[in-house]
């Protein structure tokens, strides 16, 4: 697998070896880990991410789906995607 270290302030490399949705998911993950959005707060809307990164809405949705699968965000219908609190080890 290709090792990709995202720059939280980076841009999407459309010619890169990693698909744009994976790049966006990695960038958003890095921004969550950096604390750009606190737990319980929304990440930017799909529309804003489309504009900010120059991607199709379907690509942004795939990236958000990756974040949901990784347990970083939860999607609230008609409200958006919200950062989940960090998992606590038991």
Protein Blocks (a to p, Z undefined) as FASTA:
>chain_A
ZZddddfkbccdfkbmbdfklmmmmmmmmmmmnopacghiacddfklmmmmnopafklmm
mmmmmmmmnopaccdehkbpcdddddddZZ
